Amino acid sequence: MIPLFINTPEAMFKIRVVTAKDSSAKTLERLQATGVLHIEESRELDSADRTAIAEKRNLIRKISANISDILSYVKGEHRILIQEDVKDQPLDKILHQTGRLHDRCALLLEDTTRLEADISNMEGLGGHLDILAHEINLPLKDLNYSGNYLSAKVFVFPTETCRTFLKKTHKHTLQHITVSSEDETAVYTIARTSKQNMVEALARNLGVLPLEIPDEELTLKEFIAKKDDIIREKREEIAGLEKEIETIIAEDLEQIVLYRETVALEDEMLSAIEQTCETRYVSLIEGWVPRSKADSVISQINESLDNVFVDSSQPKPSDEPPTRLQNPRIIKPFEVIVNLFSLPKYGGWDPTPSVAYFFAFFFGLMLCDVVYAAGLLILARFVLDKLVDDPSTEEVHLFRNVLYISGTVALIFGILSGTYLGDFMDMYFGVELQKLALAKWVQNQLSDPITFIIISLLIGLVHVNIAHILSLTKGIRERNKGLVISKMGIFIIEIFGIPYIFKMLLHVEILPFSPSIYAFMAYPMIIGLALIVISGFMQMGGLGGIFWIFELTGLLGDIMSYSRLAGVGLATFYLASAFNLLANWISSGLSGLIPGIIGMTLGFIIGIILFTVFHVLNLFLSSLAAFIHSLRLCFVEFLLKFYEGGGRKYAPFHLRPKRYVIVGAKL
């Protein structure tokens, strides 16, 4: 790729400076004086990243929790001989194995807990239901029933409390059966379903909940007779589950212990690394320097400091070096424009050169007035500093140069087209624009709206296709077949489809070809369309069957968007002309209303004031519109097609002397 059109950020080297703890301050002073080291988070004598350490220790905590739970199921004492070498065991694999075993044991333990809860409930129910069995012998499911119309529940109260319950619920129940023992009373209640919540609420207020009775076909007396057998079966089932847990753990017990020793050693190693990071005697400073200055920095540090070790290396694939742009001086100011979109990523493309050319061209074409361009240059030189908090920053300096360059392009277009405050020279001095224009052809093209719009669309066609070419190049570099096929389809449709559509639909022959050649163009156009459809499926799957159409409509919309060049350019001229006419009308009107020299003088003064105010307003409006629409064309119609960004700014640790300091608040 030609560096003057698409550039790349400067290559970086990683620098590690190891020095005595007592020399750290002096080392930082030396690095600050060199002013090229982008310092990263300092890790003292630690080659492992703190994030990686934290992630590993988090894995170790999870593994340790799994192993601790598993070993809690082991009964009795077991002597385990570790036969394997405890090292190089991947933590991810250990976490997977222990997690799988832990989940198996946990499921079995959950079944055991459920069975124990059932036994506890049945043992409690047995005593209560024994009392009730003397009066009724209904199936268990009828004792705890809830239907559409009727509900039945069993409550057990202290005898005194039962009387209170019956007294409060006699209006809400249809029937109740009570059976008392020495100090307890079992109550079987039948109520309408709509009243059941009220009955349960009254019982709850007395500190009693309905009995949880199994939903089974057994009658009450059958349940009492078989209760002990059921409990015994559940205990046997629990014993079987516990035996299964012991068997599972016994099969992998040696491996589990090996895992425990592995993570214990890993944890000790990580702890040692962290302690090394906090040593009292030695420190490490890491950072990035441009490759072109790496040797110079190393030499300066070695010459100016004693007991120091400096190491340099190229970035690893896992590293994310900061981005330092390297553009020619004339193009560098437009880095601030690219940064408004996103800073280029290290190793990626820097589109600053292409943005510089087109942004300045678009801005100049839309402003296109000698006086307005000169006014913008004056504002950039003398007023910009008063509009920002810190005029000494590099960003303000670059932005001022952007205005200088773009304003100069507008000045050149204004001179070529002979535009001075719109038609000011023609209206007030009778000098036609063509006589003022340095290039009459330019004046003729920019003064005719239709011609200006056509020129704008042609500029858009070129600009958008440059973006598509860059996108195609990017797809080839990244081996993105879908993107490559899509761009090839677009180019085929542009080359063959546009002339064909103009000929067949609009009856306009763009190219001097015979009708047979125009008819032949339909076939490659269909091929290009098929390529776009295929690429849509390749890149978006099923959605590609719908979204491929946006490749075509997007191309048309992008090109039509450049008509704003003509719109803003003509608006600048016509607003200036309208303000000239308006100021002249007001001045002439006042002169006519007030006769004599007073009227003429007053009309002249007010006309000059209004003339100045109107054109200063148009200067701001036109400059702002030209800037915003130039940004839009460069960002939306151009950069979005191939540029990603996402880089980190290169911010070297250096002394930045200021020419002056502002104190106090602005008034």
TIKOL-876266 format. One record per residue (C-alpha): x, y, z; residue in three letters. Coordinates in steps of 0.02 Angstrom, whole numbers, plus 32768, in hexadecimal, padded with zeros to 4 digits. Layout:
XYZALA ...
***
This chain:
800080008000MET 804380AC7FD2ILE 807781038074PRO 803A81AB8034LEU 7F888168802APHE 7F7880E380B2ILE 7FFD80E68138ASN 8028807281C9THR 805280A0827EPRO 8108809F82B2GLU 81517FFA82EEALA 816B7FE983AAMET 81E87F90841APHE 81C57F5884CDLYS 82467F9B8547ILE 82667F5285F6ARG 82D47FB5866BVAL 83117F578707VAL 83657FC1878BTHR 83877FCA8845ALA 82F6800388AELYS 8357809B88EBASP 837880CF8838SER 82C180C88801SER 82A481838812ALA 834281AC87B1LYS 8312812D872CTHR 8267817C8716LEU 82B782288708GLU 832981E6867EARG 829781968623LEU 823282358634GLN 82C1829785E9ALA 82CB82228552THR 821082408539GLY 81EC81A884CBVAL 81BC811A8541LEU 810380F0854BHIS 80FE80A585FAILE 808C8012861EGLU 80567FD486C9GLU 80F77FAF8727SER 810E7EFB875DARG 81AB7EE487C4GLU 820F7E4F878BLEU 81747DF08750ASP 816A7DA686A3SER 80B77D6A86BFALA 80297DE286A6ASP 7FC77E118742ARG 7F267DEB86E9THR 7F627D3D86BDALA 7F957D218772ILE 7EEB7D5987B0ALA 7E937CE68734GLU 7EFF7C528768LYS 7EE07C708820ARG 7E267C7B87FDASN 7E2F7BD187A6LEU 7E8E7B8B883AILE 7E077BC888B2ARG 7D807B71884BLYS 7DE57AD0883FILE 7E0B7AD288FASER 7D537AE98922ALA 7D257A5588B3ASN 7DAB79E588FFILE 7D7C7A1889B1SER 7CC679EA8991ASP 7CF679448941ILE 7D6A791189CELEU 7CE5793C8A4ESER 7C8578A38A10TYR 7D18782F8A39VAL 7CFC77C58AD5LYS 7D8C77808B38GLY 7E46779B8B24GLU 7E9D77768A7EHIS 7F5877768A5EARG 7F7977B089ACILE 802277998958LEU 803F781F88D3ILE 809377C28845GLN 8085784687BBGLU 80F378E087ACASP 8095797787F0VAL 80B479F98769LYS 807C7A3486BEASP 7FC77A0A86E3GLN 7F577A868682PRO 7EE57AE186FALEU 7E577AE4867BASP 7E5C7A27866DLYS 7E617A12872AILE 7DCC7A86873FLEU 7D6A7A2486BDHIS 7D91797B870AGLN 7D7079AE87BETHR 7CD47A0E878BGLY 7C8E79768731ARG 7CB0790587C7LEU 7C6C79858840HIS 7BCA799587DDASP 7BB178D787DAARG 7BC778CC8896CYS 7B5B796588B4ALA 7ACA79188851LEU 7AD4787988B7LEU 7AE078DD8958LEU 7A4879408924GLU 79E4789E8911ASP 7A23786789BCTHR 79ED790A8A0BTHR 794178FB89BBARG 792A784A89FDLEU 795F787D8AACGLU 78E0790A8AA7ALA 785A788D8A73ASP 7888781A8B04ILE 788478A98B80SER 77DB78E08B3FASN 7793782F8B46MET 77D178148BF7GLU 777F78B68C2CGLY 76DF788C8BCFLEU 76D377E08C1DGLY 76AF78208CCBGLY 762F78A08C8FHIS 75D5782C8C18LEU 75CA77A38C9CASP 755478158CFBILE 74E878398C62LEU 74DE77818C2EALA 746A775C8CC0HIS 73DE77BF8C6DGLU 73FA77B98BB0ILE 744E77498B31ASN 745477B28A93LEU 74DA77A58A0BPRO 757178158A2ELEU 754F787F8993LYS 74A378AD89DAASP 74F078EE8A7ALEU 755279718A18ASN 74DB799C898BTYR 74BA7A3C892ASER 74397A3E889FGLY 73D17ABD8843ASN 73497AC088C8TYR 73877A668965LEU 742B7A5E89C4SER 746179ED8A52ALA 74F37A048ACBLYS 753279B78B6DVAL 75727A228BFCPHE 75BA79ED8CA5VAL 75A37A688D36PHE 75C27A6A8DEFPRO 75197A408E3BTHR 74F87AEF8E7FGLU 752B7B428DDDTHR 74BA7ACD8D7CCYS 74207B128DD3ARG 744F7BC28D9DTHR 74697B868CEAPHE 73C27B2D8CE1LEU 73697BC48D29LYS 73B37C3A8CA8LYS 739C7BC78C11THR 72F27B7A8C2EHIS 72A37BF68BB4LYS 73237BCF8B2DHIS 73267B118B32THR 72A37A978AF3LEU 72DA7A0A8B65GLN 736579E18BDDHIS 739A79448C3AILE 740179538CD7THR 745E78CA8D34VAL 74BB78EF8DD4SER 754978988E2ESER 759778CB8ED3GLU 75D279788EA0ASP 75B179858DE5GLU 7518798C8D77THR 7516795C8CBEALA 749579BB8C57VAL 745C79848BAATYR 74047A188B56THR 739C7A218AB9ILE 73777ACE8A73ALA 734A7B2389D1ARG 73E67B44896ATHR 73BF7BFE896ESER 73C67BFA8A2DLYS 745D7B898A40GLN 74DC7C178A3FASN 747E7C698ACFMET 747E7BC58B32VAL 75397BAE8B18GLU 755A7C638B46ALA 74FE7C4D8BECLEU 75647BB08C10ALA 76047C098BE1ARG 75DB7C958C59ASN 75D07C108CE1LEU 767B7BCF8CB1GLY 76447B338C4FVAL 76587B008B98LEU 75FB7A738B3CPRO 764E79C98B43LEU 76B079988AA7GLU 765B78F48A7FILE 7699788A89ECPRO 762778878954ASP 760D77CB894FGLU 757D774F893EGLU 75A476FA89E4LEU 751F770D8A68THR 754B77588B0ELEU 755176B08B68LYS 75B3765E8ADBGLU 763376EB8AE2PHE 764876D88B9EILE 765C761C8B89ALA 76DE762D8AFDLYS 773576CA8B3CLYS 77C6766E8B8CASP 77E376068AEFASP 77E276A38A83ILE 785E76FA8AF6ILE 78CE76618AF4ARG 78CD765D8A35GLU 78FC77158A2DLYS 798A76F88AA9ARG 79C976698A3DGLU 79C076DC89A6GLU 7A23775F8A04ILE 7AA676DE8A30ALA 7AB276AD897AGLY 7ACB77618945LEU 7B51777C89C8GLU 7BA776DD898ELYS 7BA1771C88DAGLU 7BF177C18910ILE 7C7B7763896BGLU 7C9976F488D2THR 7CA4778A885DILE 7D1E77E488CFILE 7D85774788EFALA 7DA0772F8834GLU 7DEB77DF8822ASP 7E2C77FE88D1LEU 7EE477F5889FGLU 7EC7786D880EGLN 7E6578E4887EILE 7EF278E988FCVAL 7F6E7904886DLEU 7F0579968832TYR 7F0479DE88E1ARG 7FC179D888EDGLU 7FD17A22883FTHR 7F667ABA8864VAL 7FBB7ACF890EALA 80657ADA88BALEU 80207B4E8833GLU 7FD77BBF88B9ASP 807E7BC58914GLU 80D67BF38872MET 805C7C80884CLEU 806E7CC088FDSER 812B7CC188E8ALA 811B7D228845ILE 80AF7DA68899GLU 812B7DB58927GLN 81B87DC988A9THR 81567E56885ACYS 815B7EB388FFGLU 82147E9D8923THR 82667F2A8981ARG 83097F308923TYR 82E87F278868VAL 82657F7487F7SER 82327F618741LEU 81EC7FE786CCILE 819A7FAD862BGLU 815F800E8595GLY 8161802A84DATRP 81D38094846EVAL 81D380B083B1PRO 82498037835BARG 82AB80C7830FSER 82D5810983BDLYS 82EF8066841DALA 83AD80608407ASP 83BD81178439SER 835580FF84D7VAL 83B68064850DILE 845B80BD84F0SER 842681578554GLN 83E980EF85E7ILE 8487808385EDASN 84F8811C85E4GLU 849C81848666SER 847480FF86E9LEU 84D98080874BASP 849C7FD2877CASN 84177FCC86F7VAL 83E17F46867CPHE 837D7F7285E0VAL 83287EF08573ASP 82CA7F0D84D1SER 825E7E9A8468SER 81E17E9F83DBGLN 81277E958405PRO 80DF7DE88420LYS 803A7DB783CDPRO 7FE47DC88476SER 80277E788493ASP 7FC57F16846CGLU 80467F9F844DPRO 800B80548447PRO 7FF780AB83A0THR 806E81338368ARG 8040817C82BFLEU 80C781AD8244GLN 8086822381BFASN 80DB82AD815BPRO 80D2835981A7ARG 8051839B812BILE 7FDE8306814FILE 7FFC82F2820ALYS 7F7883748240PRO 7EEF830481FBPHE 7F1A827F827BGLU 7EA582E082EDVAL 7E1882C08271ILE 7E3B8205826BVAL 7E4481FF8329ASN 7D9482488330LEU 7D5D81A682DCPHE 7DD5812C8331SER 7E91811F8349LEU 7EE180A182D2PRO 7F0E7FFC8322LYS 7FC57FCA832ETYR 7FF47F688293GLY 7F587FA28236GLY 7F38802781B4TRP 7F4680E181D3ASP 7ED0813B815APRO 7F0F81EA8188THR 7F59821080DBPRO 7EBA81E8807BSER 7E4E824280FCVAL 7EC082DA80EFALA 7EAF82E88032TYR 7DF482D0802APHE 7DC5833080C7PHE 7E2383CC8090ALA 7DDE83BB7FDEPHE 7D2A83A68019PHE 7D3984358094PHE 7D8484AA8014GLY 7D03847C7F90LEU 7C72849F8007MET 7CB585428051LEU 7CFF85847FACCYS 7D07863E7FD3ASP 7DA186AB7FDDVAL 7D63871D8069VAL 7D16869180D0TYR 7DB4862880BFALA 7E1F86BC80F5ALA 7DAA86DC8187GLY 7DBA862581BDLEU 7E77863081B8LEU 7E7286CD8224ILE 7DFD867A82A1LEU 7E6D85E082AAALA 7F04864D82CDARG 7EBE86C9834APHE 7E1A86878392VAL 7E2E85CA83A3LEU 7E9F85D8843CASP 7E178637849ALYS 7D9885AC847BLEU 7DFA851E84CDVAL 7E3584FF857EASP 7EEA84D88553ASP 7F28852084AEPRO 7FD484D184C4SER 7F9B841D84A9THR 7FD083BF840EGLU 7F1B839E83DFGLU 7EF4845983D6VAL 7F9184758370HIS 7F6183EC82F5LEU 7EAC842982E9PHE 7EE884DA82C2ARG 7F5384958236ASN 7EBD843581F3VAL 7E6084DB81E9LEU 7EF6852D8197TYR 7F0484A68110ILE 7E49849680F1SER 7E33855480F1GLY 7EC185648074THR 7E6D84E68000VAL 7DCB854B800FALA 7E2F85E97FE7LEU 7E7685977F4BILE 7DC9855F7F11PHE 7D87860E7F33GLY 7E11865D7ECAILE 7DF885E17E3DLEU 7D3B85FF7E3ASER 7D4686BB7E5CGLY 7CD186B27EF4THR 7CE187437F6FTYR 7C5287497FEDLEU 7BE086F87F6DGLY 7BB987767EE3ASP 7BF6880D7F48PHE 7C69884D7EBEMET 7BE2883B7E3AASP 7B58888C7EA3MET 7BB989217EE6TYR 7C3F893F7E63PHE 7BF788F07DC7GLY 7C8A88777DB1VAL 7C4A87D07D71GLU 7C84872F7DC4LEU 7CCE86ED7D23GLN 7D4387827D1ALYS 7D7C87637DCCLEU 7D9086A77DB6ALA 7E42866C7D9ELEU 7DFD85D17D48ALA 7D5C85F67CEALYS 7D39853C7CD2TRP 7D3685227D8EVAL 7CC185B77DA3GLN 7C4B85747D1DASN 7C4384C67D6AGLN 7C2785017E1DLEU 7BA785867DF2SER 7B2F85117D97ASP 7ACD84A77E16PRO 7AB284117DA4ILE 7B68840C7D6DTHR 7BA384227E20PHE 7B36838F7E59ILE 7B7883207DCDILE 7C2B834C7DFBILE 7C0483247EB2SER 7BBD827A7E84LEU 7C5682527E19LEU 7CC682827EABILE 7C5D820F7F18GLY 7C6D81817E9BLEU 7D2B81907EA0VAL 7D3481A37F5EHIS 7CBF81117F83VAL 7D1A809F7F09ASN 7DC180C77F58ILE 7D74808C7FFCALA 7D367FEC7FA8HIS 7DE37FCD7F5DILE 7E307FDF8009LEU 7DAB7F6A8050SER 7DD37EEB7FC7LEU 7E8C7EF87FF0THR 7E647EDE80A8LYS 7DFA7E45807FGLY 7E887DFA8018ILE 7F067E1980A5ARG 7E937DC98125GLU 7E5B7D3E80AEARG 7DA67D7080C6ASN 7D587D1A8030LYS 7CAA7D61804EGLY 7CEA7E148050LEU 7D567DFA7FB5VAL 7CC57DAE7F52ILE 7C527E3D7F8ASER 7CC97EC57F4ELYS 7CE97E6C7EAAMET 7C2D7E647E8DGLY 7C1C7F1F7EB1ILE 7CA67F4C7E36PHE 7C5B7EDD7DAEILE 7BB07F2E7DC7ILE 7BFC7FDD7DC0GLU 7C607FB97D22ILE 7BD67F617CC1PHE 7B357F847D1FGLY 7B3980427D26ILE 7B4D805B7C69PRO 7ACA7FD37C49TYR 7A4980227CBEILE 7A6480D07C78PHE 7A4E808D7BC6LYS 79B6801F7BE6MET 795680877C65LEU 798B813A7C43LEU 79BD81267B8BHIS 7A61817E7BAFVAL 7AFF81397B61GLU 7B8C81557BDCILE 7C0980FA7B6DLEU 7C1481027AADPRO 7BEA804A7A94PHE 7B747FF47A1BSER 7ACB7FB17A59PRO 7B0B7EFE7A50SER 7B977F257ACAILE 7B1D7F767B42TYR 7AAF7EDB7B37ALA 7B477E6C7B5FPHE 7B667ED17BFFMET 7ACD7E827C4EALA 7B287DDB7C63TYR 7BBD7E187CCBPRO 7B447E867D2CMET 7AE17DE97D5DILE 7B857D937D8DILE 7BB37E267DFCGLY 7B077E207E4ELEU 7B1B7D657E6DALA 7BC57D837EBFLEU 7B787E027F36ILE 7AEC7D887F65VAL 7B6A7CFA7F82ILE 7BD97D6A7FEDSER 7B407D9B8054GLY 7B207CE58080PHE 7BDA7CC880A3MET 7BE77D5A811CGLN 7B3C7D5A8171MET 7AF27CAE8152GLY 7A367CAD8139GLY 7A2A7D688156LEU 7A957D7F80BAGLY 79FC7D528054GLY 79B17DF8808BILE 7A437E6C80AEPHE 7A9E7E568008TRP 7A287ED77FBFILE 7A727F5B8033PHE 7B1A7F497FD9GLU 7AC87F907F3ELEU 7A5880117F91THR 7AEA80428002GLY 7B5880637F6BLEU 7AD280D37F1ELEU 7AB0812A7FC4GLY 7B6981477FE4ASP 7B8481997F3BILE 7AE682037F48MET 7B21823E7FF2SER 7BAB82A27F9CTYR 7B2983177F54SER 7B3F83717FFAARG 7BDF83B87FB0LEU 7B7884197F32ALA 7AEF843E7FB1GLY 7B61848D8033VAL 7BCD84E37FB0GLY 7B3785327F5ALEU 7AE7855E8001ALA 7B8585BC8034THR 7B8186217F93PHE 7AC586437F90TYR 7ABF8672804ALEU 7B4D86EC802EALA 7AF087347F97SER 7A4E873F7FF8ALA 7AA5879B8087PHE 7AF388138009ASN 7A4888387FC2LEU 79F58846806ELEU 7A7888C080AFALA 7A6889278010ASN 79AA892D801ETRP 79AE896680D3ILE 7A3389E880B0SER 79D68A2D8018SER 79318A2C8075GLY 79758A948105LEU 79C48B0E808CSER 791C8B248036GLY 78BA8B3A80D8LEU 792E8BBF811EILE 795A8C418099PRO 79FF8C99808EGLY 7AAD8C7280CAILE 7A6E8C2F8171ILE 7A088BA7811DGLY 7A968B7780ACMET 7B118B70813DTHR 7A9A8B0F81AELEU 7A6E8A968123GLY 7B268A7A80FBPHE 7B568A5A81B2ILE 7AC589E381D4ILE 7AE3898C812DGLY 7B9B8971815AILE 7B6C892D8207ILE 7AE988B681C0LEU 7B5D88848132PHE 7BE5885681AFTHR 7B7187F98226VAL 7B1F8797819APHE 7BC38760814CHIS 7C15873581F3VAL 7B7C86C88216LEU 7B8B8677816CASN 7C45865C818ALEU 7C2085F98228PHE 7B8E859981DBLEU 7BE9856E813ASER 7C8C853E8191SER 7C2E84D1820DLEU 7BC7847E8184ALA 7C6184608119ALA 7CBD841381ADPHE 7C2E83A381E4ILE 7C0383648136HIS 7CBA8345810DSER 7CC582DC81ACLEU 7C29827D817AARG 7C67825480CCLEU 7D11821B810ECYS 7CC981B7819FPHE 7C2781688160VAL 7C42815980A5GLU 7CFD813380ADPHE 7D4980F1814FLEU 7CBA807E8181LEU 7CDC801180E9LYS 7D8B7FD98117PHE 7DC9802B81B7TYR 7DBA7FE08266GLU 7E23804982DFGLY 7E22801D8397GLY 7ED7804983BEGLY 7F26808B845FARG 7F758136845ALYS 80328140846ATYR 804E81B08501ALA 810881BC852APRO 814381E785D8PHE 8199828F85BEHIS 81AF834085F9LEU 813A83B7859FARG 8172846A85BDPRO 80E784E985A7LYS 80FD8596855FARG 808085DB85DATYR 800285A2865CVAL 7F4E85E1866CILE 7F0F85F9871DVAL 7E6486318757GLY 7DBD86188701ALA 7D87865E865ALYS 7D1186F18665LEU 
***
